[in-house]
């Protein structure tokens, strides 16, 4: 049970860190989540948002970061 507790603490810390980063990114002028190619459908009473391009860009950036971390080891 001790290992599960450590994993939960690390996951919680990661979620908090991601939340802080998202709040800080929201205050900058970066258009994360509003890139050209992101699909927004606005109906009479619904709004559907598909951040396709944002997901692709974030995936590429994270892939490069992970590759660089792997090469440094």
PQR file of N, CA, C, O and H, with PARSE charges and radii, in Angstrom:
ATOM      1  N   UNK A   1       0.816  -1.197   0.000 -0.4000 1.5000
ATOM      2  CA  UNK A   1       0.000   0.000   0.000 -0.0000 2.0000
ATOM      3  C   UNK A   1       0.860   1.263   0.000  0.5500 1.7000
ATOM      4  O   UNK A   1       0.414   2.308  -0.472 -0.5500 1.4000
ATOM      5  N   UNK A   2       2.064   1.184   0.513 -0.4000 1.5000
ATOM      6  CA  UNK A   2       2.942   2.344   0.553 -0.0000 2.0000
ATOM      7  C   UNK A   2       3.306   2.828  -0.837  0.5500 1.7000
ATOM      8  O   UNK A   2       3.398   4.033  -1.073 -0.5500 1.4000
ATOM      9  H   UNK A   2       2.426   0.334   0.897  0.4000 1.0000
ATOM     10  N   UNK A   3       3.516   1.886  -1.771 -0.4000 1.5000
ATOM     11  CA  UNK A   3       3.855   2.270  -3.138 -0.0000 2.0000
ATOM     12  C   UNK A   3       2.686   2.968  -3.824  0.5500 1.7000
ATOM     13  O   UNK A   3       2.882   3.936  -4.558 -0.5500 1.4000
ATOM     14  H   UNK A   3       3.441   0.907  -1.580  0.4000 1.0000
ATOM     15  N   UNK A   4       1.484   2.485  -3.587 -0.4000 1.5000
ATOM     16  CA  UNK A   4       0.302   3.109  -4.169 -0.0000 2.0000
ATOM     17  C   UNK A   4       0.145   4.541  -3.655  0.5500 1.7000
ATOM     18  O   UNK A   4      -0.226   5.437  -4.413 -0.5500 1.4000
ATOM     19  H   UNK A   4       1.325   1.699  -2.990  0.4000 1.0000
ATOM     20  N   UNK A   5       0.421   4.752  -2.386 -0.4000 1.5000
ATOM     21  CA  UNK A   5       0.344   6.094  -1.816 -0.0000 2.0000
ATOM     22  C   UNK A   5       1.335   7.040  -2.466  0.5500 1.7000
ATOM     23  O   UNK A   5       1.002   8.191  -2.752 -0.5500 1.4000
ATOM     24  H   UNK A   5       0.722   4.024  -1.770  0.4000 1.0000
ATOM     25  N   UNK A   6       2.559   6.564  -2.705 -0.4000 1.5000
ATOM     26  CA  UNK A   6       3.569   7.401  -3.366 -0.0000 2.0000
ATOM     27  C   UNK A   6       3.148   7.740  -4.782  0.5500 1.7000
ATOM     28  O   UNK A   6       3.322   8.873  -5.232 -0.5500 1.4000
ATOM     29  H   UNK A   6       2.829   5.629  -2.473  0.4000 1.0000
ATOM     30  N   UNK A   7       2.593   6.761  -5.489 -0.4000 1.5000
ATOM     31  CA  UNK A   7       2.146   7.011  -6.855 -0.0000 2.0000
ATOM     32  C   UNK A   7       1.047   8.061  -6.873  0.5500 1.7000
ATOM     33  O   UNK A   7       1.055   8.956  -7.718 -0.5500 1.4000
ATOM     34  H   UNK A   7       2.451   5.841  -5.124  0.4000 1.0000
ATOM     35  N   UNK A   8       0.101   7.957  -5.947 -0.4000 1.5000
ATOM     36  CA  UNK A   8      -0.984   8.932  -5.880 -0.0000 2.0000
ATOM     37  C   UNK A   8      -0.475  10.331  -5.545  0.5500 1.7000
ATOM     38  O   UNK A   8      -0.991  11.320  -6.067 -0.5500 1.4000
ATOM     39  H   UNK A   8       0.094   7.229  -5.261  0.4000 1.0000
ATOM     40  N   UNK A   9       0.524  10.420  -4.688 -0.4000 1.5000
ATOM     41  CA  UNK A   9       1.107  11.724  -4.346 -0.0000 2.0000
ATOM     42  C   UNK A   9       1.783  12.327  -5.570  0.5500 1.7000
ATOM     43  O   UNK A   9       1.623  13.517  -5.843 -0.5500 1.4000
ATOM     44  H   UNK A   9       0.943   9.617  -4.264  0.4000 1.0000
ATOM     45  N   UNK A  10       2.545  11.508  -6.319 -0.4000 1.5000
ATOM     46  CA  UNK A  10       3.219  12.011  -7.521 -0.0000 2.0000
ATOM     47  C   UNK A  10       2.204  12.434  -8.579  0.5500 1.7000
ATOM     48  O   UNK A  10       2.383  13.461  -9.233 -0.5500 1.4000
ATOM     49  H   UNK A  10       2.674  10.541  -6.097  0.4000 1.0000
ATOM     50  N   UNK A  11       1.143  11.651  -8.753 -0.4000 1.5000
ATOM     51  CA  UNK A  11       0.113  12.018  -9.723 -0.0000 2.0000
ATOM     52  C   UNK A  11      -0.588  13.310  -9.310  0.5500 1.7000
ATOM     53  O   UNK A  11      -0.874  14.157 -10.157 -0.5500 1.4000
ATOM     54  H   UNK A  11       0.998  10.816  -8.222  0.4000 1.0000
ATOM     55  N   UNK A  12      -0.862  13.464  -8.032 -0.4000 1.5000
ATOM     56  CA  UNK A  12      -1.480  14.691  -7.545 -0.0000 2.0000
ATOM     57  C   UNK A  12      -0.586  15.902  -7.756  0.5500 1.7000
ATOM     58  O   UNK A  12      -1.059  16.967  -8.154 -0.5500 1.4000
ATOM     59  H   UNK A  12      -0.630  12.775  -7.345  0.4000 1.0000
ATOM     60  N   UNK A  13       0.705  15.742  -7.491 -0.4000 1.5000
ATOM     61  CA  UNK A  13       1.648  16.835  -7.715 -0.0000 2.0000
ATOM     62  C   UNK A  13       1.724  17.187  -9.198  0.5500 1.7000
ATOM     63  O   UNK A  13       1.827  18.361  -9.552 -0.5500 1.4000
ATOM     64  H   UNK A  13       1.089  14.877  -7.168  0.4000 1.0000
ATOM     65  N   UNK A  14       1.675  16.184 -10.059 -0.4000 1.5000
ATOM     66  CA  UNK A  14       1.711  16.430 -11.501 -0.0000 2.0000
ATOM     67  C   UNK A  14       0.460  17.181 -11.949  0.5500 1.7000
ATOM     68  O   UNK A  14       0.550  18.087 -12.777 -0.5500 1.4000
ATOM     69  H   UNK A  14       1.592  15.230  -9.771  0.4000 1.0000
ATOM     70  N   UNK A  15      -0.693  16.821 -11.419 -0.4000 1.5000
ATOM     71  CA  UNK A  15      -1.937  17.508 -11.775 -0.0000 2.0000
ATOM     72  C   UNK A  15      -1.888  18.959 -11.309  0.5500 1.7000
ATOM     73  O   UNK A  15      -2.314  19.854 -12.038 -0.5500 1.4000
ATOM     74  H   UNK A  15      -0.766  16.085 -10.745  0.4000 1.0000
ATOM     75  N   UNK A  16      -1.383  19.201 -10.125 -0.4000 1.5000
ATOM     76  CA  UNK A  16      -1.265  20.575  -9.618 -0.0000 2.0000
ATOM     77  C   UNK A  16      -0.308  21.376 -10.501  0.5500 1.7000
ATOM     78  O   UNK A  16      -0.593  22.524 -10.841 -0.5500 1.4000
ATOM     79  H   UNK A  16      -1.036  18.475  -9.532  0.4000 1.0000
ATOM     80  N   UNK A  17       0.813  20.784 -10.869 -0.4000 1.5000
ATOM     81  CA  UNK A  17       1.788  21.465 -11.721 -0.0000 2.0000
ATOM     82  C   UNK A  17       1.182  21.797 -13.086  0.5500 1.7000
ATOM     83  O   UNK A  17       1.375  22.901 -13.596 -0.5500 1.4000
ATOM     84  H   UNK A  17       1.045  19.852 -10.593  0.4000 1.0000
ATOM     85  N   UNK A  18       0.463  20.865 -13.668 -0.4000 1.5000
ATOM     86  CA  UNK A  18      -0.182  21.112 -14.956 -0.0000 2.0000
ATOM     87  C   UNK A  18      -1.228  22.215 -14.812  0.5500 1.7000
ATOM     88  O   UNK A  18      -1.349  23.067 -15.692 -0.5500 1.4000
ATOM     89  H   UNK A  18       0.307  19.969 -13.253  0.4000 1.0000
ATOM     90  N   UNK A  19      -1.975  22.211 -13.727 -0.4000 1.5000
ATOM     91  CA  UNK A  19      -2.967  23.254 -13.492 -0.0000 2.0000
ATOM     92  C   UNK A  19      -2.338  24.629 -13.375  0.5500 1.7000
ATOM     93  O   UNK A  19      -2.847  25.595 -13.944 -0.5500 1.4000
ATOM     94  H   UNK A  19      -1.877  21.520 -13.011  0.4000 1.0000
ATOM     95  N   UNK A  20      -1.241  24.728 -12.646 -0.4000 1.5000
ATOM     96  CA  UNK A  20      -0.539  26.011 -12.507 -0.0000 2.0000
ATOM     97  C   UNK A  20      -0.019  26.472 -13.866  0.5500 1.7000
ATOM     98  O   UNK A  20      -0.123  27.652 -14.200 -0.5500 1.4000
ATOM     99  H   UNK A  20      -0.827  23.944 -12.183  0.4000 1.0000
ATOM    100  N   UNK A  21       0.540  25.552 -14.651 -0.4000 1.5000
ATOM    101  CA  UNK A  21       1.028  25.919 -15.978 -0.0000 2.0000
ATOM    102  C   UNK A  21      -0.105  26.414 -16.879  0.5500 1.7000
ATOM    103  O   UNK A  21       0.074  27.371 -17.632 -0.5500 1.4000
ATOM    104  H   UNK A  21       0.625  24.593 -14.380  0.4000 1.0000
ATOM    105  N   UNK A  22      -1.255  25.772 -16.804 -0.4000 1.5000
ATOM    106  CA  UNK A  22      -2.389  26.200 -17.621 -0.0000 2.0000
ATOM    107  C   UNK A  22      -2.879  27.584 -17.205  0.5500 1.7000
ATOM    108  O   UNK A  22      -3.237  28.398 -18.056 -0.5500 1.4000
ATOM    109  H   UNK A  22      -1.401  24.995 -16.192  0.4000 1.0000
ATOM    110  N   UNK A  23      -2.895  27.852 -15.911 -0.4000 1.5000
ATOM    111  CA  UNK A  23      -3.303  29.183 -15.440 -0.0000 2.0000
ATOM    112  C   UNK A  23      -2.316  30.236 -15.930  0.5500 1.7000
ATOM    113  O   UNK A  23      -2.722  31.307 -16.381 -0.5500 1.4000
ATOM    114  H   UNK A  23      -2.604  27.191 -15.219  0.4000 1.0000
ATOM    115  N   UNK A  24      -1.020  29.937 -15.843 -0.4000 1.5000
ATOM    116  CA  UNK A  24      -0.007  30.886 -16.301 -0.0000 2.0000
ATOM    117  C   UNK A  24      -0.063  31.077 -17.808  0.5500 1.7000
ATOM    118  O   UNK A  24       0.101  32.197 -18.291 -0.5500 1.4000
ATOM    119  H   UNK A  24      -0.690  29.067 -15.477  0.4000 1.0000
ATOM    120  N   UNK A  25      -0.293  29.997 -18.564 -0.4000 1.5000
ATOM    121  CA  UNK A  25      -0.407  30.118 -20.021 -0.0000 2.0000
ATOM    122  C   UNK A  25      -1.647  30.917 -20.411  0.5500 1.7000
ATOM    123  O   UNK A  25      -1.646  31.601 -21.435 -0.5500 1.4000
ATOM    124  H   UNK A  25      -0.426  29.087 -18.171  0.4000 1.0000
ATOM    125  N   UNK A  26      -2.693  30.836 -19.610 -0.4000 1.5000
ATOM    126  CA  UNK A  26      -3.904  31.596 -19.893 -0.0000 2.0000
ATOM    127  C   UNK A  26      -3.693  33.096 -19.764  0.5500 1.7000
ATOM    128  O   UNK A  26      -4.420  33.877 -20.378 -0.5500 1.4000
ATOM    129  H   UNK A  26      -2.693  30.280 -18.779  0.4000 1.0000
ATOM    130  N   UNK A  27      -2.715  33.505 -18.980 -0.4000 1.5000
ATOM    131  CA  UNK A  27      -2.446  34.927 -18.785 -0.0000 2.0000
ATOM    132  C   UNK A  27      -1.474  35.483 -19.822  0.5500 1.7000
ATOM    133  O   UNK A  27      -1.270  36.695 -19.888 -0.5500 1.4000
ATOM    134  H   UNK A  27      -2.125  32.870 -18.481  0.4000 1.0000
ATOM    135  N   UNK A  28      -0.869  34.606 -20.635 -0.4000 1.5000
ATOM    136  CA  UNK A  28       0.050  35.062 -21.671 -0.0000 2.0000
ATOM    137  C   UNK A  28      -0.718  35.257 -22.971  0.5500 1.7000
ATOM    138  O   UNK A  28      -1.907  34.949 -23.056 -0.5500 1.4000
ATOM    139  H   UNK A  28      -1.035  33.621 -20.581  0.4000 1.0000
ATOM    140  N   UNK A  29      -0.043  35.757 -23.956 -0.4000 1.5000
ATOM    141  CA  UNK A  29      -0.672  36.008 -25.253 -0.0000 2.0000
ATOM    142  C   UNK A  29      -0.568  34.803 -26.182  0.5500 1.7000
ATOM    143  O   UNK A  29      -0.888  34.914 -27.366 -0.5500 1.4000
ATOM    144  H   UNK A  29       0.923  36.006 -23.887  0.4000 1.0000
ATOM    145  N   UNK A  30      -0.126  33.649 -25.668 -0.4000 1.5000
ATOM    146  CA  UNK A  30      -0.027  32.466 -26.517 -0.0000 2.0000
ATOM    147  C   UNK A  30      -1.421  31.975 -26.880  0.5500 1.7000
ATOM    148  O   UNK A  30      -2.298  31.903 -26.019 -0.5500 1.4000
ATOM    149  H   UNK A  30       0.134  33.559 -24.706  0.4000 1.0000
ATOM    150  N   UNK A  31      -1.631  31.634 -28.156 -0.4000 1.5000
ATOM    151  CA  UNK A  31      -2.975  31.225 -28.580 -0.0000 2.0000
ATOM    152  C   UNK A  31      -3.244  29.732 -28.382  0.5500 1.7000
ATOM    153  O   UNK A  31      -3.886  29.104 -29.224 -0.5500 1.4000
ATOM    154  H   UNK A  31      -0.919  31.692 -28.855  0.4000 1.0000
ATOM    155  N   UNK A  32      -2.760  29.161 -27.280 -0.4000 1.5000
ATOM    156  CA  UNK A  32      -3.000  27.745 -27.026 -0.0000 2.0000
ATOM    157  C   UNK A  32      -4.502  27.530 -26.866  0.5500 1.7000
ATOM    158  O   UNK A  32      -5.145  28.173 -26.037 -0.5500 1.4000
ATOM    159  H   UNK A  32      -2.239  29.671 -26.595  0.4000 1.0000
ATOM    160  N   UNK A  33      -5.051  26.621 -27.667 -0.4000 1.5000
ATOM    161  CA  UNK A  33      -6.474  26.354 -27.636 -0.0000 2.0000
ATOM    162  C   UNK A  33      -7.281  27.198 -28.603  0.5500 1.7000
ATOM    163  O   UNK A  33      -8.486  26.996 -28.751 -0.5500 1.4000
ATOM    164  H   UNK A  33      -4.528  26.099 -28.340  0.4000 1.0000
ATOM    165  N   UNK A  34      -6.623  28.147 -29.264 -0.4000 1.5000
ATOM    166  CA  UNK A  34      -7.309  28.998 -30.230 -0.0000 2.0000
ATOM    167  C   UNK A  34      -6.517  29.082 -31.530  0.5500 1.7000
ATOM    168  O   UNK A  34      -6.485  30.132 -32.172 -0.5500 1.4000
ATOM    169  H   UNK A  34      -5.644  28.312 -29.143  0.4000 1.0000
ATOM    170  N   UNK A  35      -5.884  27.988 -31.915 -0.4000 1.5000
ATOM    171  CA  UNK A  35      -5.069  27.981 -33.120 -0.0000 2.0000
ATOM    172  C   UNK A  35      -5.947  27.850 -34.359  0.5500 1.7000
ATOM    173  O   UNK A  35      -7.043  27.293 -34.294 -0.5500 1.4000
ATOM    174  H   UNK A  35      -5.910  27.136 -31.393  0.4000 1.0000
ATOM    175  N   UNK A  36      -5.462  28.365 -35.487 -0.4000 1.5000
ATOM    176  CA  UNK A  36      -6.203  28.157 -36.726 -0.0000 2.0000
ATOM    177  C   UNK A  36      -6.289  26.653 -37.024  0.5500 1.7000
ATOM    178  O   UNK A  36      -5.277  25.955 -36.959 -0.5500 1.4000
ATOM    179  H   UNK A  36      -4.572  28.817 -35.539  0.4000 1.0000
ATOM    180  N   UNK A  37      -7.446  26.167 -37.340 -0.4000 1.5000
ATOM    181  CA  UNK A  37      -7.636  24.748 -37.582 -0.0000 2.0000
ATOM    182  C   UNK A  37      -8.390  24.063 -36.463  0.5500 1.7000
ATOM    183  O   UNK A  37      -8.896  22.957 -36.652 -0.5500 1.4000
ATOM    184  H   UNK A  37      -8.268  26.734 -37.393  0.4000 1.0000
ATOM    185  N   UNK A  38      -8.477  24.690 -35.304 -0.4000 1.5000
ATOM    186  CA  UNK A  38      -9.314  24.161 -34.228 -0.0000 2.0000
ATOM    187  C   UNK A  38     -10.769  24.353 -34.636  0.5500 1.7000
ATOM    188  O   UNK A  38     -11.157  25.434 -35.080 -0.5500 1.4000
ATOM    189  H   UNK A  38      -8.065  25.588 -35.151  0.4000 1.0000
ATOM    190  N   UNK A  39     -11.560  23.317 -34.487 -0.4000 1.5000
ATOM    191  CA  UNK A  39     -12.940  23.326 -34.975 -0.0000 2.0000
ATOM    192  C   UNK A  39     -13.881  23.752 -33.848  0.5500 1.7000
ATOM    193  O   UNK A  39     -13.871  23.176 -32.759 -0.5500 1.4000
ATOM    194  H   UNK A  39     -11.244  22.439 -34.126  0.4000 1.0000
ATOM    195  N   UNK A  40     -14.683  24.760 -34.130 -0.4000 1.5000
ATOM    196  CA  UNK A  40     -15.697  25.218 -33.179 -0.0000 2.0000
ATOM    197  C   UNK A  40     -17.038  25.234 -33.901  0.5500 1.7000
ATOM    198  O   UNK A  40     -17.186  25.881 -34.937 -0.5500 1.4000
ATOM    199  H   UNK A  40     -14.691  25.228 -35.014  0.4000 1.0000
ATOM    200  N   UNK A  41     -18.003  24.528 -33.355 -0.4000 1.5000
ATOM    201  CA  UNK A  41     -19.363  24.536 -33.900 -0.0000 2.0000
ATOM    202  C   UNK A  41     -20.276  25.167 -32.866  0.5500 1.7000
ATOM    203  O   UNK A  41     -20.383  24.690 -31.736 -0.5500 1.4000
ATOM    204  H   UNK A  41     -17.883  24.002 -32.513  0.4000 1.0000
ATOM    205  N   UNK A  42     -20.929  26.238 -33.263 -0.4000 1.5000
ATOM    206  CA  UNK A  42     -21.868  26.918 -32.375 -0.0000 2.0000
ATOM    207  C   UNK A  42     -23.278  26.777 -32.939  0.5500 1.7000
ATOM    208  O   UNK A  42     -23.601  27.337 -33.987 -0.5500 1.4000
ATOM    209  H   UNK A  42     -20.843  26.625 -34.181  0.4000 1.0000
ATOM    210  N   UNK A  43     -24.101  26.029 -32.234 -0.4000 1.5000
ATOM    211  CA  UNK A  43     -25.498  25.884 -32.614 -0.0000 2.0000
ATOM    212  C   UNK A  43     -26.353  26.866 -31.841  0.5500 1.7000
ATOM    213  O   UNK A  43     -25.835  27.798 -31.224 -0.5500 1.4000
ATOM    214  H   UNK A  43     -23.839  25.575 -31.383  0.4000 1.0000
ATOM    215  N   UNK A  44     -27.651  26.662 -31.871 -0.4000 1.5000
ATOM    216  CA  UNK A  44     -28.560  27.558 -31.148 -0.0000 2.0000
ATOM    217  C   UNK A  44     -28.351  27.470 -29.638  0.5500 1.7000
ATOM    218  O   UNK A  44     -28.299  28.489 -28.949 -0.5500 1.4000
ATOM    219  H   UNK A  44     -28.072  25.905 -32.372  0.4000 1.0000
ATOM    220  N   UNK A  45     -28.231  26.236 -29.128 -0.4000 1.5000
ATOM    221  CA  UNK A  45     -28.105  26.085 -27.678 -0.0000 2.0000
ATOM    222  C   UNK A  45     -26.885  25.263 -27.271  0.5500 1.7000
ATOM    223  O   UNK A  45     -26.723  24.939 -26.094 -0.5500 1.4000
ATOM    224  H   UNK A  45     -28.273  25.408 -29.687  0.4000 1.0000
ATOM    225  N   UNK A  46     -26.027  24.923 -28.229 -0.4000 1.5000
ATOM    226  CA  UNK A  46     -24.846  24.116 -27.897 -0.0000 2.0000
ATOM    227  C   UNK A  46     -23.608  24.682 -28.574  0.5500 1.7000
ATOM    228  O   UNK A  46     -23.687  25.349 -29.606 -0.5500 1.4000
ATOM    229  H   UNK A  46     -26.158  25.187 -29.185  0.4000 1.0000
ATOM    230  N   UNK A  47     -22.485  24.403 -27.975 -0.4000 1.5000
ATOM    231  CA  UNK A  47     -21.196  24.721 -28.569 -0.0000 2.0000
ATOM    232  C   UNK A  47     -20.317  23.483 -28.437  0.5500 1.7000
ATOM    233  O   UNK A  47     -20.160  22.932 -27.348 -0.5500 1.4000
ATOM    234  H   UNK A  47     -22.422  23.861 -27.137  0.4000 1.0000
ATOM    235  N   UNK A  48     -19.746  23.054 -29.563 -0.4000 1.5000
ATOM    236  CA  UNK A  48     -18.859  21.894 -29.573 -0.0000 2.0000
ATOM    237  C   UNK A  48     -17.500  22.373 -30.052  0.5500 1.7000
ATOM    238  O   UNK A  48     -17.397  23.048 -31.076 -0.5500 1.4000
ATOM    239  H   UNK A  48     -19.874  23.502 -30.448  0.4000 1.0000
ATOM    240  N   UNK A  49     -16.457  22.023 -29.307 -0.4000 1.5000
ATOM    241  CA  UNK A  49     -15.113  22.507 -29.574 -0.0000 2.0000
ATOM    242  C   UNK A  49     -14.172  21.329 -29.746  0.5500 1.7000
ATOM    243  O   UNK A  49     -14.068  20.488 -28.854 -0.5500 1.4000
ATOM    244  H   UNK A  49     -16.541  21.475 -28.475  0.4000 1.0000
ATOM    245  N   UNK A  50     -13.485  21.255 -30.877 -0.4000 1.5000
ATOM    246  CA  UNK A  50     -12.498  20.216 -31.154 -0.0000 2.0000
ATOM    247  C   UNK A  50     -11.143  20.872 -31.375  0.5500 1.7000
ATOM    248  O   UNK A  50     -10.893  21.386 -32.465 -0.5500 1.4000
ATOM    249  H   UNK A  50     -13.569  21.939 -31.602  0.4000 1.0000
ATOM    250  N   UNK A  51     -10.258  20.874 -30.382 -0.4000 1.5000
ATOM    251  CA  UNK A  51      -8.944  21.515 -30.543 -0.0000 2.0000
ATOM    252  C   UNK A  51      -7.950  20.592 -31.261  0.5500 1.7000
ATOM    253  O   UNK A  51      -6.945  20.188 -30.677 -0.5500 1.4000
ATOM    254  H   UNK A  51     -10.460  20.457 -29.496  0.4000 1.0000
ATOM    255  N   UNK A  52      -8.232  20.261 -32.524 -0.4000 1.5000
ATOM    256  CA  UNK A  52      -7.434  19.291 -33.262 -0.0000 2.0000
ATOM    257  C   UNK A  52      -6.004  19.777 -33.458  0.5500 1.7000
ATOM    258  O   UNK A  52      -5.064  19.050 -33.138 -0.5500 1.4000
ATOM    259  H   UNK A  52      -9.049  20.590 -32.998  0.4000 1.0000
ATOM    260  N   UNK A  53      -5.820  20.973 -33.970 -0.4000 1.5000
ATOM    261  CA  UNK A  53      -4.485  21.498 -34.257 -0.0000 2.0000
ATOM    262  C   UNK A  53      -3.704  21.715 -32.969  0.5500 1.7000
ATOM    263  O   UNK A  53      -2.502  21.455 -32.926 -0.5500 1.4000
ATOM    264  H   UNK A  53      -6.584  21.564 -34.230  0.4000 1.0000
ATOM    265  N   UNK A  54      -4.362  22.184 -31.930 -0.4000 1.5000
ATOM    266  CA  UNK A  54      -3.695  22.367 -30.646 -0.0000 2.0000
ATOM    267  C   UNK A  54      -3.164  21.037 -30.122  0.5500 1.7000
ATOM    268  O   UNK A  54      -2.045  20.976 -29.614 -0.5500 1.4000
ATOM    269  H   UNK A  54      -5.339  22.396 -31.965  0.4000 1.0000
ATOM    270  N   UNK A  55      -3.948  19.979 -30.240 -0.4000 1.5000
ATOM    271  CA  UNK A  55      -3.502  18.656 -29.789 -0.0000 2.0000
ATOM    272  C   UNK A  55      -2.304  18.175 -30.588  0.5500 1.7000
ATOM    273  O   UNK A  55      -1.374  17.597 -30.024 -0.5500 1.4000
ATOM    274  H   UNK A  55      -4.858  20.028 -30.653  0.4000 1.0000
ATOM    275  N   UNK A  56      -2.314  18.406 -31.894 -0.4000 1.5000
ATOM    276  CA  UNK A  56      -1.187  17.978 -32.734 -0.0000 2.0000
ATOM    277  C   UNK A  56       0.076  18.750 -32.362  0.5500 1.7000
ATOM    278  O   UNK A  56       1.150  18.158 -32.247 -0.5500 1.4000
ATOM    279  H   UNK A  56      -3.069  18.875 -32.352  0.4000 1.0000
ATOM    280  N   UNK A  57      -0.039  20.058 -32.175 -0.4000 1.5000
ATOM    281  CA  UNK A  57       1.134  20.875 -31.816 -0.0000 2.0000
ATOM    282  C   UNK A  57       1.678  20.462 -30.453  0.5500 1.7000
ATOM    283  O   UNK A  57       2.888  20.301 -30.296 -0.5500 1.4000
ATOM    284  H   UNK A  57      -0.911  20.538 -32.269  0.4000 1.0000
ATOM    285  N   UNK A  58       0.804  20.289 -29.470 -0.4000 1.5000
ATOM    286  CA  UNK A  58       1.258  19.874 -28.142 -0.0000 2.0000
ATOM    287  C   UNK A  58       1.902  18.488 -28.187  0.5500 1.7000
ATOM    288  O   UNK A  58       2.883  18.240 -27.486 -0.5500 1.4000
ATOM    289  H   UNK A  58      -0.179  20.420 -29.598  0.4000 1.0000
ATOM    290  N   UNK A  59       1.369  17.597 -28.993 -0.4000 1.5000
ATOM    291  CA  UNK A  59       1.945  16.266 -29.133 -0.0000 2.0000
ATOM    292  C   UNK A  59       3.347  16.343 -29.726  0.5500 1.7000
ATOM    293  O   UNK A  59       4.256  15.655 -29.260 -0.5500 1.4000
ATOM    294  H   UNK A  59       0.572  17.798 -29.563  0.4000 1.0000
ATOM    295  N   UNK A  60       3.527  17.164 -30.738 -0.4000 1.5000
ATOM    296  CA  UNK A  60       4.856  17.319 -31.338 -0.0000 2.0000
ATOM    297  C   UNK A  60       5.854  17.920 -30.350  0.5500 1.7000
ATOM    298  O   UNK A  60       6.991  17.460 -30.250 -0.5500 1.4000
ATOM    299  H   UNK A  60       2.789  17.723 -31.116  0.4000 1.0000
ATOM    300  N   UNK A  61       5.426  18.938 -29.630 -0.4000 1.5000
ATOM    301  CA  UNK A  61       6.322  19.579 -28.656 -0.0000 2.0000
ATOM    302  C   UNK A  61       6.709  18.600 -27.556  0.5500 1.7000
ATOM    303  O   UNK A  61       7.883  18.506 -27.199 -0.5500 1.4000
ATOM    304  H   UNK A  61       4.502  19.312 -29.712  0.4000 1.0000
ATOM    305  N   UNK A  62       5.743  17.872 -27.017 -0.4000 1.5000
ATOM    306  CA  UNK A  62       6.044  16.906 -25.964 -0.0000 2.0000
ATOM    307  C   UNK A  62       6.913  15.762 -26.481  0.5500 1.7000
ATOM    308  O   UNK A  62       7.757  15.252 -25.745 -0.5500 1.4000
ATOM    309  H   UNK A  62       4.789  17.948 -27.307  0.4000 1.0000
ATOM    310  N   UNK A  63       6.720  15.353 -27.730 -0.4000 1.5000
ATOM    311  CA  UNK A  63       7.560  14.310 -28.310 -0.0000 2.0000
ATOM    312  C   UNK A  63       9.005  14.762 -28.416  0.5500 1.7000
ATOM    313  O   UNK A  63       9.923  13.999 -28.114 -0.5500 1.4000
ATOM    314  H   UNK A  63       6.035  15.768 -28.328  0.4000 1.0000
ATOM    315  N   UNK A  64       9.211  16.008 -28.848 -0.4000 1.5000
ATOM    316  CA  UNK A  64      10.574  16.544 -28.948 -0.0000 2.0000
ATOM    317  C   UNK A  64      11.206  16.659 -27.573  0.5500 1.7000
ATOM    318  O   UNK A  64      12.376  16.319 -27.400 -0.5500 1.4000
ATOM    319  H   UNK A  64       8.465  16.627 -29.094  0.4000 1.0000
ATOM    320  N   UNK A  65      10.448  17.134 -26.593 -0.4000 1.5000
ATOM    321  CA  UNK A  65      10.979  17.260 -25.228 -0.0000 2.0000
ATOM    322  C   UNK A  65      11.361  15.888 -24.673  0.5500 1.7000
ATOM    323  O   UNK A  65      12.433  15.735 -24.087 -0.5500 1.4000
ATOM    324  H   UNK A  65       9.497  17.411 -26.734  0.4000 1.0000
ATOM    325  N   UNK A  66      10.504  14.903 -24.853 -0.4000 1.5000
ATOM    326  CA  UNK A  66      10.807  13.554 -24.363 -0.0000 2.0000
ATOM    327  C   UNK A  66      12.018  12.966 -25.083  0.5500 1.7000
ATOM    328  O   UNK A  66      12.831  12.282 -24.461 -0.5500 1.4000
ATOM    329  H   UNK A  66       9.633  15.027 -25.329  0.4000 1.0000
ATOM    330  N   UNK A  67      12.147  13.222 -26.381 -0.4000 1.5000
ATOM    331  CA  UNK A  67      13.297  12.742 -27.140 -0.0000 2.0000
ATOM    332  C   UNK A  67      14.582  13.360 -26.600  0.5500 1.7000
ATOM    333  O   UNK A  67      15.582  12.664 -26.421 -0.5500 1.4000
ATOM    334  H   UNK A  67      11.486  13.777 -26.886  0.4000 1.0000
ATOM    335  N   UNK A  68      14.555  14.674 -26.339 -0.4000 1.5000
ATOM    336  CA  UNK A  68      15.741  15.345 -25.811 -0.0000 2.0000
ATOM    337  C   UNK A  68      16.099  14.844 -24.413  0.5500 1.7000
ATOM    338  O   UNK A  68      17.277  14.676 -24.097 -0.5500 1.4000
ATOM    339  H   UNK A  68      13.743  15.239 -26.484  0.4000 1.0000
ATOM    340  N   UNK A  69      15.093  14.605 -23.577 -0.4000 1.5000
ATOM    341  CA  UNK A  69      15.370  14.060 -22.242 -0.0000 2.0000
ATOM    342  C   UNK A  69      15.988  12.686 -22.347  0.5500 1.7000
ATOM    343  O   UNK A  69      16.908  12.355 -21.599 -0.5500 1.4000
ATOM    344  H   UNK A  69      14.136  14.742 -23.834  0.4000 1.0000
ATOM    345  N   UNK A  70      15.487  11.874 -23.278 -0.4000 1.5000
ATOM    346  CA  UNK A  70      16.025  10.522 -23.472 -0.0000 2.0000
ATOM    347  C   UNK A  70      17.470  10.585 -23.944  0.5500 1.7000
ATOM    348  O   UNK A  70      18.293   9.781 -23.507 -0.5500 1.4000
ATOM    349  H   UNK A  70      14.740  12.143 -23.886  0.4000 1.0000
ATOM    350  N   UNK A  71      17.799  11.530 -24.832 -0.4000 1.5000
ATOM    351  CA  UNK A  71      19.157  11.647 -25.352 -0.0000 2.0000
ATOM    352  C   UNK A  71      20.133  12.129 -24.287  0.5500 1.7000
ATOM    353  O   UNK A  71      21.316  11.794 -24.347 -0.5500 1.4000
ATOM    354  H   UNK A  71      17.131  12.184 -25.187  0.4000 1.0000
ATOM    355  N   UNK A  72      19.664  12.911 -23.308 -0.4000 1.5000
ATOM    356  CA  UNK A  72      20.550  13.423 -22.255 -0.0000 2.0000
ATOM    357  C   UNK A  72      20.937  12.343 -21.260  0.5500 1.7000
ATOM    358  O   UNK A  72      21.964  12.463 -20.592 -0.5500 1.4000
ATOM    359  H   UNK A  72      18.703  13.183 -23.260  0.4000 1.0000
ATOM    360  N   UNK A  73      20.138  11.294 -21.148 -0.4000 1.5000
ATOM    361  CA  UNK A  73      20.435  10.228 -20.187 -0.0000 2.0000
ATOM    362  C   UNK A  73      21.518   9.357 -20.645  0.5500 1.7000
ATOM    363  O   UNK A  73      21.886   8.411 -19.948 -0.5500 1.4000
ATOM    364  H   UNK A  73      19.303  11.197 -21.690  0.4000 1.0000
TER
END
